[in-house]
Amino acid sequence: MSSEKQARLKLLEEKRRRVEELRARKAQRARQKQEEPSYFPAEKKAEELRNFVTALLADERQQQQQQSVVEPLSPREPLVVPAERAAAVAAAPAASPREKRAEAYDKGTQTARRSVEEAEVVEEEDDEVPQTAVIEENTIRVVDESNLASFVERSSRLVERCLNESDVFDALRPPDFEAGPESPRATAEIVSREIASFSTKLATTEVAFAPHRPEMILSAYSDPGRSEFEFDGRLKLWCIGREVPERTLGCQSAIECAAFGVDPFIIFAGTYAGQLVSWDARTPSTLPTQRSPLDSRGPHGRPVHSLRVDADAVLTASKDGVIATWAPTQIQRPVERAQCRFRGEKTALPVSAMDLFEAPGHLLLGSEEGHVARTELVVGSGGHNKKSSAERLSSPHTGAVTSIAAHPAAAAASRQRLDDANGLRRSLFVATSLDWTASAWCGDELLAVLDHGTHACVADVAWSPARAPLFATASSDGDLCFWTLPDATLKSKYRASAAALNKLAWSADGRRLLVGDVAGTTKLFALNEEVARHDPREDARLDDALAANISIHLGGPES
């Protein structure tokens, strides 16, 4: 055998070996892709399509080969050729040299075509190797990133909340109805059903709805009896539909009051130690991000029982009569500190409740002695260690004032967003007391004393943001009472808990009510449509009654 033929055979053998290796590698990668889950659905679908087309073509080629191959006859069976076929073969002329050369040319062309296809397969395999490596590297990087873990956690929480929505009624959907003479009448009961209940073993001291997420609520707890290694005060952020809290924030001192800031991710709280603390919900830490000092620079020497967040300030009040104003972004030192006293008295007013009233700087105050007062904060030079004179109102209460709430029109007017027709609703407020009663006021005038009829302390009061005359009170016997003005009658009573109620809060749309008790249970109730229905005739009756009351007080004719 000549050297040229040996070289050609060696080259063909090498090429055949390379093709076999590439095919084996391709088959191995195909098996790996089938065993491992693919993170790229488009690539997987393309691979499945290529495999399907290849199988179809292989079946077609196999059928063609089966049709073209002549099955050999058994030697015992004689070969029988028809006479016509034998005559045709004998009569056929022999192939010419030109036809033989054409046939050889066709065979060479097919061989060259197969070589080109093999070369393309080699190039394709060479191109696929780095691309596959890049895809695997990207997949590993994506899986290892922390963003993927946080995304999975947020998605699982959302799916869990959706799966726990067992009722067809969507409590978060805004109402789609209008008040009018033809509107359907609702049932006598205001509370429709209980949406959710969140239980702990700590006494609830504050409840609130998150302003940026309607499905999130805040609950503050106090338990001074815990060990020294655990937090005395805790804040929990709950989501409707989940039985475990989204976040749990802690503080070394018991929490007396809490509220969301203007920035909804900032949460402020007043503590039993007299501190103002704040958390940033965007940080993973459970400890407060800011604290007011506890030394002589701290304004409060007694527990902070009242906290209010205004547009550009945070106000706190303690039972030593100190009212402090803080900048929301810096609580290391108060912007203003004022000692509140009655006019002509030297004793400080023991503030037990506070709320914003009518205009910026005007406050409503309730004291441990049962007094109801109003004051205006005036910042002097330096804004520290100043005295604020409070105007005493003729309060009917004989026990400590537990809460005081101004009408929502007062807060809206102070922010210049809206106003009521005659400007009288902004002067409305309600105070609750330990003497089993609540009192409704319009400015300096006492409108009515609301007797709950049981020997139960009234712990909290809140106005409905949807209906101007409606407000709710929470008492220590576990009852929720709904009242309306100007007649000051009890519209409905609902037993919300077997334990004493501490706090309550309305949702922004007025269709849900949040209640917390001393046993550590926070309950969310859905209210009937009548509660959230705005009735202009009801507002007109309230405005007329307030105008008539002011006219009688001024000595004019009654309208």
Salt bridges, closest charged atoms under 4 A:
GLU13 OE2 - ARG16 NH2 2.35
GLU14 OE2 - ARG17 NH2 2.22
GLU21 OE2 - ARG17 NH1 2.53
GLU43 OE2 - LYS33 NZ 3.31
GLU47 OE1 - ARG50 NH2 2.39
GLU125 OE1 - ARG29 NH2 2.46
GLU153 OE2 - ARG157 NH2 2.67
GLU160 OE1 - ARG242 NE 2.98
ASP167 OD2 - ARG193 NH1 2.87
GLU215 OE2 - ARG213 NE 2.81
ASP223 OD2 - ARG226 NH1 3.80
GLU230 OE1 - ARG226 NH2 2.50
GLU230 OE1 - ARG234 NH2 3.69
GLU246 OE1 - ARG157 NH1 2.81
GLU246 OE2 - ARG161 NH1 3.71
GLU246 OE2 - ARG242 NH1 2.93
GLU256 OE1 - HIS305 ND1 3.58
ASP263 OD2 - ARG282 NH2 3.41
ASP280 OD1 - ARG282 NE 3.02
ASP295 OD2 - ARG297 NE 3.26
GLU345 OE2 - ARG392 NH2 2.48
ASP355 OD1 - ARG308 NE 3.04
GLU358 OE1 - ARG374 NH2 3.32
GLU368 OE2 - LYS319 NZ 2.67
GLU369 OE1 - HIS371 NE2 3.25
GLU376 OE2 - HIS362 NE2 3.83
ASP419 OD2 - ARG426 NH2 2.52
ASP435 OD2 - HIS397 ND1 3.41
ASP444 OD1 - ARG374 NH1 2.85
GLU445 OE2 - HIS553 ND1 2.85
ASP479 OD1 - ARG495 NE 2.56
GLU530 OE2 - LYS491 NZ 3.90
ASP535 OD1 - ARG537 NE 3.41
GLU538 OE2 - ARG467 NH2 2.48
ASP539 OD2 - HIS534 NE2 2.62
ASP543 OD1 - ARG425 NE 3.08
